[in-house]
């Protein structure tokens, strides 16, 4: 059994790429049977695409600032804002070229320049992701209740689905940390998880006590949410689809949750199918959802590769290659 597990782990990346290839073949097969859907790509509005690229770049800058706020709060170090924003962009540039290398680069940079430990770096990522997820779900719920309370996903009211997700995502880490504390597990994984969750809650409690920090995090979180809605709006409009803002908000938060689970490298193929399935549940066609995913992936890749190149990403890739050869 252990030999089988070891074999699976060794071939994990190969299996992921095989799965990704299977998903891509499914997308190709789908469009070969639905040629009228793929024709929509030929009608893309270039002005919407250009505007979309600007807002995608803005999303990287906003995230960089928010990451700066969290790392600074957790580490208690004097960290340069521009350096932090630049490291976020280069992180994503490197990850686009070689998965996971971006986080390694960013953690080493923060450790060497500002004595931010690897634990603090990971805690910052986890804390910001958890905070953003709860905030985005809450904002989407507000949008839906005010603008379109009857919107559904399949047979369920969207407001009910979001309320349940907020409850689960907010309470689950708290309950899990409480469980680990009460039973005091001694194995390495439990001790590590308990430590990370404790740091997460400590950072959240510390943020709540600091009204200035919390207001900045909330304000930029709302700005990030609205910016992402505009990106989705422009993407849908580029292929001639008009959705109300409540539907876009729901679409955004559900797909963002799905994107946090990496099944294949960059979720290539998997994300396209997920977009298609969600679109079908929202009275759009599967083809439209797949096209939206493809457009966002391609434009997003162009933006981050361009920005990363301008900030010296190619030199970092060269250094990494030389390091591996020596």
KEKE-3310 file (N, C-alpha, C; in steps of 0.2 Angstrom, whole numbers, plus 5000, padded with zeros to 4 digits):
npx = (5004:5010:5020:5012:5006:5018:5022:5011:5013:5025:5022:5013:5013:5013:5001:4992:4994:4990:4976:4973:4975:4965:4954:4956:4954:4941:4935:4939:4932:4919:4917:4918:4907:4898:4899:4893:4895:4909:4910:4908:4919:4925:4919:4923:4924:4936:4939:4933:4940:4953:4950:4948:4960:4967:4960:4963:4977:4976:4970:4981:4989:4981:4980:4993:4996:4987:4992:5004:5000:4995:5007:5015:5009:5009:5022:5028:5038:5047:5042:5045:5033:5032:5041:5035:5023:5029:5035:5024:5019:5030:5030:5018:5021:5032:5026:5017:5026:5033:5025:5023:5035:5035:5030:5040:5051:5046:5045:5058:5064:5057:5062:5076:5077:5069:5068:5057:5049:5047:5036:5028:5026:5018:5007:5003:4998:4988:4979:4975:4969:4958:4951:4948:4940:4929:4924:4921:4911:4901:4899:4894:4883:4876:4874:4866:4854:4850:4849:4844:4835:4829:4837:4844:4854:4854:4842:4842:4841:4852:4855:4853:4863:4875:4874:4875:4888:4896:4894:4900:4913:4918:4916:4922:4937:4938:4931:4939:4952:4949:4945:4958:4965:4958:4959:4972:4982:4996:5004:5014:5008:4995:5000:5007:4996:4988:4996:4997:4984:4981:4990:4984:4971:4976:4982:4970:4963:4971:4971:4957:4957:4965:4959:4963:4971:4961:4951:4958:4960:4948:4942:4951:4948:4934:4936:4944:4935:4924:4932:4935:4922:4920:4929:4924:4912:4916:4922:4911:4903:4912:4909:4897:4887:4875:4874:4866:4872:4871:4871:4883:4891:4888:4893:4906:4911:4908:4916:4928:4930:4931:4943:4952:4956:4967:4968:4974:4989:4988:4975:4971:4960:4952:4946:4940:4930:4923:4918:4910:4900:4895:4890:4879:4870:4866:4858:4865:4875:4885:4896:4898:4902:4914:4921:4922:4931:4942:4945:4948:4958:4968:4970:4973:4985:4993:4994:5001:5013:5018:5019:5027:5039:5043:5047:5058:5057:5062:5075:5076:5071:5081:5092:5087:5087:5101:5105:5100:5107:5120)
npy = (4994:5006:5007:5009:5021:5029:5028:5035:5048:5051:5052:5062:5075:5071:5064:5075:5083:5074:5073:5086:5087:5078:5086:5096:5090:5087:5099:5103:5093:5097:5109:5105:5099:5109:5120:5133:5140:5142:5152:5164:5169:5175:5187:5195:5210:5222:5233:5232:5221:5227:5237:5228:5222:5232:5234:5221:5222:5232:5225:5217:5226:5231:5219:5218:5229:5226:5214:5218:5226:5216:5207:5216:5219:5206:5203:5214:5222:5234:5236:5239:5247:5247:5237:5226:5225:5224:5211:5203:5204:5198:5186:5180:5180:5172:5160:5158:5154:5143:5133:5136:5141:5155:5158:5153:5161:5173:5171:5169:5181:5190:5185:5187:5201:5208:5200:5192:5178:5162:5155:5166:5172:5162:5162:5175:5174:5164:5170:5182:5176:5169:5179:5187:5178:5177:5190:5193:5184:5189:5202:5198:5192:5203:5211:5203:5201:5214:5218:5207:5197:5184:5177:5161:5146:5133:5123:5130:5145:5158:5167:5159:5149:5156:5161:5149:5145:5155:5153:5141:5143:5153:5148:5135:5134:5140:5130:5119:5122:5124:5110:5104:5110:5105:5091:5090:5084:5074:5071:5076:5083:5087:5096:5105:5110:5115:5125:5134:5138:5144:5155:5161:5165:5174:5184:5189:5193:5203:5212:5216:5223:5233:5247:5256:5248:5238:5245:5249:5237:5232:5242:5242:5229:5229:5237:5229:5218:5225:5229:5217:5212:5221:5217:5204:5209:5216:5206:5197:5206:5208:5197:5199:5197:5202:5203:5205:5214:5207:5194:5193:5195:5184:5174:5177:5175:5161:5154:5159:5152:5139:5140:5141:5128:5118:5107:5103:5109:5126:5124:5121:5118:5111:5123:5129:5120:5120:5134:5133:5124:5130:5142:5136:5133:5145:5150:5152:5147:5132:5133:5147:5150:5143:5150:5163:5159:5156:5168:5176:5169:5170:5184:5188:5181:5187:5200:5198:5192:5202:5213:5207:5205:5218:5221:5214:5200:5191:5190:5185:5172:5167:5167:5157:5146:5145:5142:5130:5122:5123)
npz = (5000:5004:4995:4983:4986:4987:4973:4967:4972:4967:4953:4952:4946:4933:4932:4934:4923:4913:4916:4914:4900:4896:4900:4891:4879:4880:4879:4866:4859:4863:4857:4844:4841:4843:4834:4832:4844:4846:4837:4842:4848:4837:4837:4846:4856:4854:4861:4874:4878:4879:4889:4899:4901:4907:4920:4925:4927:4937:4947:4951:4957:4967:4975:4978:4987:4997:5002:5006:5017:5026:5028:5034:5046:5052:5053:5059:5054:5045:5029:5012:5002:4987:4984:4989:4981:4969:4971:4972:4959:4952:4958:4953:4939:4938:4943:4933:4923:4928:4939:4956:4958:4960:4973:4981:4977:4982:4996:4999:4996:5005:5017:5016:5014:5023:5035:5036:5042:5035:5040:5044:5031:5025:5033:5031:5018:5020:5029:5022:5011:5017:5024:5013:5006:5015:5015:5001:4999:5007:5002:4990:4993:4999:4987:4979:4987:4988:4974:4966:4972:4969:4961:4955:4957:4948:4956:4968:4978:4976:4986:4998:4995:4996:5009:5017:5013:5018:5032:5034:5029:5037:5050:5050:5051:5064:5072:5069:5074:5087:5090:5088:5099:5110:5110:5109:5100:5095:5084:5069:5059:5064:5074:5067:5059:5069:5074:5063:5061:5073:5072:5061:5067:5077:5070:5064:5075:5080:5069:5070:5081:5078:5072:5061:5053:5050:5043:5032:5026:5024:5016:5004:5001:4997:4986:4978:4976:4968:4958:4952:4948:4938:4929:4925:4920:4909:4902:4899:4891:4880:4872:4869:4879:4891:4908:4924:4939:4951:4947:4941:4952:4960:4951:4951:4964:4967:4957:4960:4972:4967:4960:4970:4973:4967:4954:4942:4934:4935:4934:4921:4909:4918:4924:4914:4911:4923:4923:4912:4917:4928:4921:4913:4924:4926:4917:4905:4891:4890:4882:4881:4894:4894:4885:4891:4901:4894:4888:4899:4904:4894:4892:4905:4906:4897:4902:4915:4911:4903:4912:4922:4914:4911:4924:4927:4926:4917:4919:4932:4929:4921:4930:4939:4931:4928:4941:4943:4935:4940)
capx = (5000:5014:5023:5007:5006:5024:5022:5006:5016:5031:5019:5008:5013:5011:4994:4989:4995:4986:4970:4972:4975:4959:4949:4956:4951:4934:4933:4939:4926:4912:4916:4918:4900:4894:4903:4891:4897:4915:4910:4907:4926:4927:4915:4926:4925:4943:4939:4931:4946:4958:4948:4948:4967:4969:4957:4967:4983:4974:4969:4987:4992:4977:4982:5000:4995:4984:4997:5009:4997:4995:5014:5018:5005:5011:5029:5030:5044:5046:5043:5043:5026:5033:5045:5030:5019:5033:5036:5018:5019:5035:5028:5013:5025:5036:5021:5014:5031:5034:5021:5025:5042:5034:5029:5047:5055:5043:5046:5065:5065:5055:5066:5082:5077:5065:5068:5050:5050:5043:5030:5024:5024:5013:5002:5000:4994:4982:4975:4972:4964:4952:4948:4945:4934:4923:4922:4918:4905:4897:4898:4890:4876:4872:4872:4860:4848:4847:4847:4841:4835:4826:4842:4845:4859:4850:4836:4843:4842:4859:4856:4854:4869:4880:4873:4878:4895:4899:4894:4904:4920:4919:4916:4926:4943:4938:4930:4945:4957:4946:4946:4965:4967:4954:4961:4979:4985:5004:5007:5017:5003:4991:5004:5008:4989:4986:5001:4995:4977:4982:4993:4978:4967:4980:4982:4963:4961:4975:4968:4951:4959:4968:4954:4965:4973:4955:4948:4962:4960:4941:4941:4954:4944:4928:4938:4946:4929:4921:4936:4934:4916:4920:4933:4919:4907:4919:4923:4905:4901:4916:4906:4890:4882:4874:4872:4865:4878:4870:4873:4891:4894:4888:4897:4913:4913:4908:4922:4934:4931:4933:4949:4957:4957:4971:4968:4979:4993:4984:4968:4970:4955:4947:4943:4936:4924:4919:4915:4904:4895:4891:4886:4873:4866:4864:4854:4869:4877:4891:4901:4899:4906:4921:4924:4924:4936:4948:4947:4951:4965:4973:4971:4977:4992:4997:4995:5006:5019:5021:5021:5033:5045:5045:5050:5064:5056:5066:5082:5075:5070:5088:5095:5084:5090:5108:5106:5098:5113:5126)
capy = (5000:5012:5008:5012:5028:5033:5029:5040:5054:5053:5053:5067:5080:5068:5063:5081:5085:5069:5075:5093:5085:5075:5091:5100:5086:5087:5106:5103:5089:5101:5115:5102:5097:5115:5125:5140:5143:5145:5158:5170:5171:5180:5193:5199:5217:5223:5239:5229:5217:5232:5239:5222:5221:5238:5232:5215:5225:5236:5220:5215:5232:5231:5214:5219:5233:5222:5209:5223:5227:5209:5205:5221:5218:5200:5203:5220:5224:5240:5234:5244:5245:5245:5231:5221:5225:5221:5204:5200:5203:5193:5179:5177:5179:5165:5154:5157:5151:5137:5132:5136:5145:5161:5158:5151:5167:5179:5170:5170:5188:5194:5183:5190:5208:5210:5195:5189:5171:5158:5154:5173:5173:5157:5164:5181:5171:5161:5175:5186:5172:5168:5186:5189:5174:5178:5197:5192:5180:5193:5207:5195:5191:5210:5213:5198:5203:5221:5219:5202:5191:5178:5173:5154:5142:5126:5124:5134:5152:5160:5170:5153:5145:5160:5161:5143:5145:5160:5150:5135:5145:5157:5144:5128:5135:5141:5124:5114:5125:5122:5103:5102:5112:5101:5084:5090:5078:5075:5070:5082:5086:5091:5101:5110:5114:5119:5131:5139:5141:5149:5161:5164:5169:5179:5189:5192:5197:5209:5216:5219:5228:5239:5250:5259:5243:5234:5249:5249:5230:5231:5247:5239:5222:5231:5240:5223:5215:5229:5229:5210:5212:5225:5213:5199:5212:5217:5199:5195:5211:5207:5192:5201:5195:5206:5200:5210:5214:5202:5188:5193:5194:5177:5170:5178:5171:5154:5152:5160:5147:5133:5141:5140:5121:5116:5100:5102:5115:5132:5122:5121:5113:5110:5129:5130:5116:5123:5140:5130:5120:5136:5146:5132:5133:5152:5151:5154:5141:5130:5136:5154:5150:5141:5156:5168:5157:5156:5175:5179:5166:5173:5191:5188:5179:5192:5206:5196:5191:5209:5217:5203:5206:5225:5222:5210:5193:5186:5189:5180:5165:5165:5165:5151:5141:5144:5139:5123:5119:5122)
capz = (5000:5005:4988:4979:4988:4984:4966:4965:4974:4962:4947:4953:4941:4926:4932:4933:4916:4909:4918:4911:4893:4895:4900:4885:4873:4881:4877:4859:4857:4864:4852:4837:4841:4844:4831:4833:4850:4845:4832:4846:4848:4831:4837:4852:4855:4856:4866:4880:4880:4881:4896:4904:4903:4912:4926:4927:4930:4943:4952:4954:4961:4973:4979:4981:4992:5003:5004:5010:5024:5030:5030:5038:5052:5055:5054:5063:5050:5040:5023:5007:4998:4980:4984:4990:4975:4964:4972:4970:4952:4950:4960:4948:4933:4939:4943:4926:4919:4931:4945:4963:4959:4962:4981:4984:4976:4986:5003:5000:4995:5011:5022:5015:5014:5029:5040:5037:5042:5030:5043:5043:5024:5023:5037:5028:5012:5022:5032:5017:5007:5022:5025:5006:5004:5019:5013:4995:4999:5011:4998:4984:4996:4999:4980:4977:4991:4986:4967:4963:4977:4966:4957:4957:4954:4948:4960:4974:4979:4977:4993:5002:4994:4999:5017:5019:5012:5023:5038:5034:5028:5043:5056:5050:5054:5071:5075:5068:5079:5094:5091:5089:5105:5115:5110:5110:5095:5095:5077:5067:5054:5068:5078:5062:5057:5075:5074:5057:5063:5079:5069:5057:5072:5081:5065:5063:5081:5080:5064:5072:5087:5075:5068:5055:5048:5048:5039:5025:5023:5022:5010:4998:4999:4993:4980:4974:4974:4963:4952:4949:4945:4932:4924:4923:4916:4902:4898:4896:4886:4874:4868:4868:4884:4897:4915:4930:4943:4956:4944:4940:4959:4962:4946:4953:4971:4966:4953:4964:4977:4964:4958:4975:4973:4961:4952:4937:4934:4933:4933:4914:4907:4924:4925:4908:4911:4929:4920:4908:4921:4932:4916:4912:4929:4927:4911:4900:4888:4893:4877:4883:4900:4892:4881:4896:4905:4889:4887:4905:4905:4889:4893:4911:4905:4893:4907:4920:4907:4901:4918:4925:4910:4913:4931:4927:4927:4913:4922:4937:4926:4919:4937:4941:4926:4930:4948:4943:4931:4944)
cpx = (5004:5018:5019:5007:5012:5024:5017:5009:5021:5028:5013:5007:5011:5004:4990:4989:4990:4978:4968:4971:4968:4953:4949:4953:4943:4931:4933:4933:4920:4912:4916:4910:4895:4898:4900:4893:4904:4916:4910:4914:4928:4923:4918:4927:4932:4944:4937:4937:4952:4957:4949:4956:4970:4966:4961:4973:4982:4973:4976:4990:4988:4979:4989:5000:4992:4988:5002:5006:4997:5002:5017:5015:5008:5018:5032:5037:5042:5048:5041:5037:5028:5037:5040:5025:5023:5034:5030:5017:5024:5033:5023:5016:5029:5032:5018:5019:5033:5030:5025:5032:5041:5033:5036:5051:5053:5045:5054:5067:5063:5059:5073:5082:5074:5064:5061:5051:5045:5036:5025:5022:5018:5006:4999:4996:4987:4977:4972:4967:4958:4948:4944:4939:4928:4920:4919:4912:4899:4895:4893:4883:4872:4870:4866:4854:4845:4845:4843:4840:4832:4831:4844:4851:4856:4843:4836:4843:4849:4860:4857:4861:4875:4880:4877:4886:4899:4899:4899:4912:4922:4920:4921:4933:4943:4936:4935:4950:4955:4947:4953:4967:4964:4957:4969:4983:4993:5007:5009:5012:4998:4994:5005:5001:4987:4990:4999:4988:4977:4985:4988:4974:4970:4980:4975:4961:4965:4973:4962:4952:4962:4963:4957:4967:4966:4952:4951:4960:4952:4940:4944:4951:4938:4930:4940:4940:4925:4925:4936:4927:4916:4924:4928:4914:4910:4920:4917:4902:4905:4913:4899:4885:4881:4871:4871:4871:4877:4872:4880:4894:4894:4892:4904:4915:4913:4914:4928:4936:4934:4940:4955:4959:4961:4971:4973:4983:4989:4977:4966:4965:4950:4943:4938:4929:4920:4915:4909:4899:4891:4887:4879:4868:4863:4861:4858:4871:4883:4897:4902:4903:4913:4925:4926:4930:4943:4950:4951:4958:4970:4975:4975:4984:4996:4999:5001:5012:5022:5023:5027:5040:5048:5049:5056:5063:5060:5073:5081:5074:5077:5092:5093:5087:5097:5109:5104:5104:5119:5125)
cpy = (5006:5013:5011:5019:5032:5033:5034:5047:5056:5055:5058:5072:5077:5066:5069:5083:5080:5071:5082:5091:5082:5081:5095:5097:5087:5094:5106:5099:5093:5106:5111:5100:5103:5121:5132:5144:5146:5151:5164:5173:5176:5186:5197:5206:5219:5229:5236:5224:5222:5235:5234:5221:5226:5236:5226:5218:5229:5231:5217:5220:5232:5225:5215:5224:5230:5217:5213:5224:5221:5207:5210:5221:5212:5200:5208:5222:5230:5238:5239:5242:5243:5239:5225:5220:5222:5213:5200:5198:5198:5186:5176:5176:5173:5159:5153:5153:5144:5137:5132:5140:5152:5162:5157:5158:5172:5178:5171:5177:5192:5191:5186:5197:5211:5206:5193:5182:5168:5156:5161:5174:5168:5160:5170:5179:5168:5166:5180:5182:5171:5174:5188:5185:5175:5185:5196:5189:5185:5199:5204:5194:5198:5212:5209:5200:5209:5221:5214:5196:5185:5174:5166:5151:5135:5127:5127:5141:5154:5163:5164:5149:5149:5160:5155:5142:5150:5157:5145:5138:5149:5152:5138:5129:5136:5134:5119:5116:5123:5114:5101:5104:5108:5094:5084:5084:5080:5074:5076:5086:5090:5096:5107:5114:5118:5126:5137:5142:5146:5156:5165:5168:5174:5185:5193:5196:5203:5214:5220:5224:5234:5242:5252:5253:5239:5238:5249:5242:5229:5236:5244:5232:5224:5233:5234:5219:5218:5229:5222:5209:5216:5221:5207:5203:5214:5211:5197:5199:5210:5201:5193:5198:5200:5203:5206:5209:5209:5195:5187:5192:5187:5172:5171:5174:5164:5151:5154:5155:5140:5134:5140:5132:5119:5109:5098:5109:5121:5130:5122:5116:5112:5117:5130:5126:5118:5129:5138:5128:5126:5140:5142:5133:5141:5155:5154:5147:5139:5133:5143:5154:5148:5146:5161:5166:5157:5163:5177:5176:5169:5180:5192:5186:5184:5198:5204:5195:5198:5213:5213:5204:5213:5225:5217:5203:5188:5185:5184:5173:5163:5163:5159:5145:5140:5141:5132:5119:5118:5117)
cpz = (5000:4998:4983:4980:4986:4977:4964:4966:4969:4955:4947:4948:4934:4926:4931:4926:4911:4910:4914:4903:4892:4895:4894:4879:4874:4878:4869:4856:4857:4858:4845:4836:4841:4841:4831:4839:4849:4841:4836:4848:4843:4832:4844:4851:4858:4861:4873:4883:4882:4888:4901:4906:4908:4919:4929:4931:4937:4949:4955:4959:4968:4978:4982:4987:4998:5006:5009:5017:5029:5032:5035:5045:5056:5057:5059:5060:5046:5033:5017:5003:4991:4979:4985:4984:4969:4965:4971:4963:4949:4952:4955:4941:4933:4939:4937:4922:4922:4938:4951:4964:4962:4970:4984:4983:4981:4993:5004:5000:5002:5017:5022:5017:5021:5035:5041:5036:5037:5033:5043:5036:5023:5027:5034:5022:5014:5025:5027:5013:5011:5022:5018:5004:5008:5016:5006:4995:5002:5006:4992:4987:4997:4992:4978:4981:4989:4978:4964:4967:4975:4962:4960:4954:4954:4951:4966:4974:4980:4984:4998:5002:4997:5006:5020:5018:5017:5030:5039:5034:5034:5049:5056:5053:5061:5075:5075:5073:5086:5095:5092:5096:5111:5116:5110:5106:5095:5089:5074:5063:5059:5072:5073:5060:5063:5075:5069:5059:5068:5077:5065:5062:5075:5076:5064:5069:5081:5075:5066:5077:5084:5070:5061:5050:5045:5042:5032:5022:5020:5015:5004:4996:4995:4986:4975:4972:4968:4957:4948:4945:4938:4926:4921:4918:4909:4898:4895:4890:4880:4870:4867:4873:4890:4903:4920:4935:4949:4953:4943:4947:4961:4958:4949:4959:4970:4962:4956:4969:4973:4962:4963:4976:4966:4960:4947:4937:4931:4932:4926:4912:4912:4924:4920:4909:4917:4927:4916:4912:4925:4927:4914:4918:4930:4920:4905:4896:4891:4888:4879:4890:4899:4889:4886:4900:4900:4888:4893:4906:4901:4891:4900:4911:4902:4898:4912:4917:4905:4907:4921:4921:4911:4919:4932:4928:4923:4916:4928:4935:4924:4925:4939:4937:4927:4937:4948:4939:4935:4950)
residu = (UNK:UNK:UNK:UNK:UNK:UNK:UNK:UNK:UNK:UNK:UNK:UNK:UNK:UNK:UNK:UNK:UNK:UNK:UNK:UNK:UNK:UNK:UNK:UNK:UNK:UNK:UNK:UNK:UNK:UNK:UNK:UNK:UNK:UNK:UNK:UNK:UNK:UNK:UNK:UNK:UNK:UNK:UNK:UNK:UNK:UNK:UNK:UNK:UNK:UNK:UNK:UNK:UNK:UNK:UNK:UNK:UNK:UNK:UNK:UNK:UNK:UNK:UNK:UNK:UNK:UNK:UNK:UNK:UNK:UNK:UNK:UNK:UNK:UNK:UNK:UNK:UNK:UNK:UNK:UNK:UNK:UNK:UNK:UNK:UNK:UNK:UNK:UNK:UNK:UNK:UNK:UNK:UNK:UNK:UNK:UNK:UNK:UNK:UNK:UNK:UNK:UNK:UNK:UNK:UNK:UNK:UNK:UNK:UNK:UNK:UNK:UNK:UNK:UNK:UNK:UNK:UNK:UNK:UNK:UNK:UNK:UNK:UNK:UNK:UNK:UNK:UNK:UNK:UNK:UNK:UNK:UNK:UNK:UNK:UNK:UNK:UNK:UNK:UNK:UNK:UNK:UNK:UNK:UNK:UNK:UNK:UNK:UNK:UNK:UNK:UNK:UNK:UNK:UNK:UNK:UNK:UNK:UNK:UNK:UNK:UNK:UNK:UNK:UNK:UNK:UNK:UNK:UNK:UNK:UNK:UNK:UNK:UNK:UNK:UNK:UNK:UNK:UNK:UNK:UNK:UNK:UNK:UNK:UNK:UNK:UNK:UNK:UNK:UNK:UNK:UNK:UNK:UNK:UNK:UNK:UNK:UNK:UNK:UNK:UNK:UNK:UNK:UNK:UNK:UNK:UNK:UNK:UNK:UNK:UNK:UNK:UNK:UNK:UNK:UNK:UNK:UNK:UNK:UNK:UNK:UNK:UNK:UNK:UNK:UNK:UNK:UNK:UNK:UNK:UNK:UNK:UNK:UNK:UNK:UNK:UNK:UNK:UNK:UNK:UNK:UNK:UNK:UNK:UNK:UNK:UNK:UNK:UNK:UNK:UNK:UNK:UNK:UNK:UNK:UNK:UNK:UNK:UNK:UNK:UNK:UNK:UNK:UNK:UNK:UNK:UNK:UNK:UNK:UNK:UNK:UNK:UNK:UNK:UNK:UNK:UNK:UNK:UNK:UNK:UNK:UNK:UNK:UNK:UNK:UNK:UNK:UNK:UNK:UNK:UNK:UNK:UNK:UNK:UNK:UNK:UNK:UNK:UNK:UNK:UNK:UNK:UNK:UNK:UNK:UNK:UNK:UNK:UNK:UNK:UNK:UNK:UNK:UNK:UNK:UNK:UNK:UNK:UNK:UNK:UNK:UNK:UNK:UNK:UNK:UNK:UNK)
# end
